[in-house]
C-alpha cells in the first residue's frame, strides 16, 4: 500500500515570553537533603523478626535512655521495626516549621501500617541535626499473611510522615556573594537564552548590570542596600524573556508515548514499514508404555517434542513519502497508515539515524 502525504511546511511556533523564575534559579537558593535513623513502634506483629539484631540493639538503646534495662531474651515482639527517615529542608526555613518526611524499613518488617515513629534526629550533609521527626505514619498499602496465604497492596514498607518533622535549626540561603555579584543559573543551558536574559536585565536595571558568563550562568551586579536585596531579586524574577527552544523528541518505549514540539522539522524522507512474524510452538508429549507386570528396569517413558513453525508475511506493509514537514505531521500520517505507536518510535529512531530528523531523541 502506497500513501502519499502532501503537506505544506508550517511556520515554526512563536516562542512565548517566560519569567526568569521559570527558567532557572539563583545560586545558593537550593533545598538540602536530611536523613535519620530511628524506630517505628506499634506494629501489629508486622515488624522486624528476631533475626534482625540491629533492631534489638536500637530498641535496647532507646529503653536504656529512658531508664529501663533489658536483655536480648526479653525482646521478642514483632511490633518494632528499624527504619531510615529522609526529608528535604527548604532553602529558607525557620525554627518550628514543619516538613514532610518519608520512612522506609531497612529490616525484614512486612508492613509499617499503623506504626508510630519515635523521636528521630534528621541530619544534614555536615552531620548536624536540623530537624526532629516523630509521629504516626500513613502507609499507602497493606500486607497480611496467614497459613502461607498472603495479600499485599502497594508497598507497605514505606510510609509518609505528613508534617511530622520539626525544623530545629534555622537556615537561610546566601545569594549575594562577597564581591557584590548574584549568579542566575539556567535549568536548561543555552547560550542564546543566557544572552537574552542578560540583555533583558540590562534593559530593566541598567546597562552593565548583567553579563552572560556561560550557557548556564548569568552574573548580575548589585551595589545597593543589602536590606533591599529581596525587592531587587523580585524585580529580576519578574523579567520576561523569550528562551531559545531546543528541538527534542521524547519517547518512552515502555508506555509507547511520544512527545515532541510542533516545530521539530523533518527533511524529505520515504518510509517503508513492514514485518514478517515467525511463531515457533513446541509441544512435549509423553509416550507412556502399557502396563508391565513385575519390575523391568529397561522400561521407561518416552518424551516426544513436536515443533510447529508458522510464518506470517504481513499484508499491511506501508510505504509513506513525506516532504519537508514536522514530527507532528509524521506521527499523524503514520497513524492514518495504521502504524502503531511502538513501530512509530522505531521509525523516528531510524529517521534520526538517516539524518532527516533535526532534533535530539531522548529515550526513557
N, C-alpha and C positions, 0 to 999 in steps of 0.2 A: 504494500500500500504506500503510495506516494502522496504526501501532503505538503503543499507549498503555502507558506505564510508570507504575505507581502505587507509589511508594516513600515510606516514612516518613522524615522528616528525622532523620539520625543525630546523636547528640551529638558536639560537637567533641572532637577528640582532646586529651587532657590533656597539657600541656607537661611535659617531663621536666627534672629538675634537671641543670644543666650546670656544671662547674667553670669558674672565671673564666679559666683558661688556654685554654679553648676558645672564649671569647667575644671575646678581644682580646689586647692586648699592652701592656707598659709603655713609655711614651715614652722613647726613647733605645735601646731594645732592637731593633735592626734590622740587616739584612745590608747589605753595601756591595758595589757593583759594581767590578770590576777589569778593565782592558783592557791589552793589549800588542800589539806588532808584531814579528814575527820571521820566521825562515826554517825551512822544512822541507827536509831533505836525504834522500838515499837512495831517491828515487822511481825506478821502473823506466821511465824515459822518458815519464812521465805528468805531468811538471811544467810550469812556465811556458815558453812559447816565447821566441825571441829578440825578438819584438815587445814583450815586457814589459821596458821599460827600468828600471823600479823594482826588478825582481828582480835584474838585473845589478848595479845600484848597491848594493843591500843586500848582495849576495854579495861585492862588492869591499870594502865597509866591514868585513865580518867577517874576510876574509882579511888586510886591512891591519892590523887589531888583533892578528892572530896572527903578524904579521911577514912576510907574503907580499904582494908587489905584482903585480897582474895588470891587463891591459887588457881592453877590451870584446871585442877579437878573440880573446882567449884563453878567453872564456867562451861555450861553445856547447852545453853539456849541458842536457838537459831533465829532469835529476834533482833540480832545486831548484824550490821554489815559495814565494812570499811569502804570508804568512798573517796574519790577525788572531786573537788569543788572548783569550778572555774567561773570567772566573771570578767566583765570588761569595765574598766574605770574610765569615765568620760574625760575629755581633755580639761574640763574645768569642773571641779566637784568641791562641795563644802562639807564640813563635818556634820553628820546627821542625815545626809542624803541617802536614799535607799536605792539600790540597784538590784537587778535580777542576777541569779546565779544558776548554773547547771550542775547537777550532782550525778556522778556516774560511778557504778560499782566497779571495784578493782579486784574483788574476791570471787567466790563462787555462789553468790546470792542469786536466787531465782527472780526476785522482784523487790523493788523499793516502794511499792504502793502502800500507802498508809503509814510510812515511816516519818520520823522527825530527826532532822539534822541537829546534832549538838554543836555548841559554840565552836566555830572553826575560824582561825585567823586566815585572812586572804593576803598572800604575799605578792609583792611586785618583783620585777627582774632584779632589783637591788637587794632582795631578801628582807625588806622592811614591810611590816604589816600596814595595809592601807584600809582594810575593811574587816568586819566580823560578820560571819554568816551563821544564821540559826533560824530554825522554824520548820513548819510542816511542809512536806513535799507533795507535789502534784505529779503523778505518773500518768503518762498517756497510754498505758496499756496494762495488761494483767497476765499472770501465769499461774495456773492451778494444775496440780498433779495429784492423782490418786490411783493406786493399783496399776501402775505403769501406763495410765491414761493421762494425757497432758493436753491442756487447752491454753493457747497463748495468743495474745493480740498485741501487735506492735512490738516495742522493745521496752519492757517494764524495768530493765536495769538502769535506765536513765530517767531522771526526774527533774522538774523545774522548781526552783525556789523563788516564787514571784515576790519581788521586792524584799527578799529575806536577808540581804547583805547591807549593812550599815557602814557608811564611809566614816572612818576614824581619823584620817589624816587628809587635810585639805590639799588640793593640787590646783595649779593654775598654769596655763600654757604661757611660755615665754616666746612671743612672736617678734618683738623688737630686739634686734641684735645690738651689741655694744657700739658698733660703728654707725648706728642710726639707719640700718637697712632692714627692709622686710622682704622676704622671699615668697613669691607666689608660685606654687608647684602645680603643673598641669597634670591632670589624671590621664590624659591621652596626649603624649608628647607630639608636638608638631611645630616646626619652625615657623610656618605661616601663622598659625594660631598664636604662638608666643609673640610674634611681631605685631599682630593685630591688637593683642592685649596691651603691649607697651605703648602703641600709638594711641589707643583709647584712653589710657591713664594719663598720658602726656596732654591729650586734648582736654581732659576734665580737670586735672590737678595743676598742670603747668609743664611746659617743655623742659625736658631733662629730669623729670621726676622718676621715670621708669626706663629700663633698658632690658631687652631680651638677652639674657645671659646664655641660654641654650634652648633646645627644643622643649625642655620640660621645666624651665625656670625663668621667671621674670623678677628682676630686682627693683624694688621701689625704695626711694629715699624719703625719710621722714625726719624733719628737723623741728617739729612743733613740740607742744607741751605733751609730755607723756600721759597726762590726765585726759587729753583729748584723743588718745590713740584709738579708742573704741569707735568714736564718731568717724575718724579717718578711715578705719577699716570698713565700716559700714558703707561709706561713700564708694570705696573701691569695689566692694562686693556687688553693689547695685549697678555698676557699669556694665553695659551690654555690648557684646561683640558678635561678629559672625565667624564662627570657627570653621577652619578648613575640614572638610569631610574626607575621611579615608575610606576608599571603596573596599567593602568587605562582604563576604558571603559566609554566613554561619550555618553549618549543617550539623545535625545531631543524628547519627546513624542508628542510635538505639530507639529513638522515638519517631524517626522519619520526618524531622522538622527542618524546614529551610527558611532562613530569614536573610533578606538582602535588601539593601537600599534600592529605591526605584531608579536611581541614576547610574547604577552599575552597568557598564557598557560591555557588549559582546560584539566582536567583529564578525564579518560574514562567515558562516560555518554551515556545513552539511553534516547531519547526524543520522547514522544508520543504527537502528537498535533492534535486536532480535536475540533469541536464545534457543538452545536445544536442551531439553530436560531429559536426564538419564536416571532411571529408577531401577535399583537392584534390590530384589526381595529374596531373602534366604529363609527357607523353611526346613527345620530339622524334624525328621520323622524317625521314631524308634521302632525297629523291627524286633518284636518280642517272640522268641521261639515258643512253640506249643508246650503243653505240659510234658515234662520228662520225669518219670518215676525214679526215685533214688537220687543219688548225688553224682553229678557229672561236672568235673572241673573245666572241661573244654566247651561247655555250652554257655553262651552269654548273649546279651542283647546287641543288636547292630544299629548304629545311628547313621541315617542316610540324610544327606543335605541336598535339597533341591533348590536350585537358583534360577530365578526368573529375571530377565533384563528387559526393560521397556525403554524405548527411545521415542520421545515426543518432540517432533520438529514443529516449533511454534508457527502457526499460520498467521499470527498477528504482527509480523515484522513491520517495522516502521522506518521510513526514510523521511526526515524533516529537513527542509532547507530554510535557513534564516538569513536575511540580510543583516546589515548593521542594526542592532537592536539592544534591548536591555535584558537583564536576568528575569525581570518580571514577565516580559513577553515570552521568553524562552520557556519558563515554567508553565505559563498558561497554555502555550502551544503544545507542550508535551502532555499536559493534562487533557487537552482535546483529543490527542492521539492515543489516549488511554494508557499512558505510561505511568506506572505507579511511582510513589514518592521515593522509594529506596533506589529504583533504577534512575530516577531523575538526579539523585545525589551522585551516582556513579557517572552519569553523563556530564554533570557540572565539573567533576574532577577531571574527566577526560578532556573537556573543552579547555580547562585551565592548563593542562599539560600540553595541549596543542598550541597554546599561546593566544587563544581567541578570547579568553575571559580576562578582562583587565581589572582584577581585584584580588585581594587575598582571601583564600578559603580557610576558614577556621573550623576544624572538625572536633566536635565534642564527644 
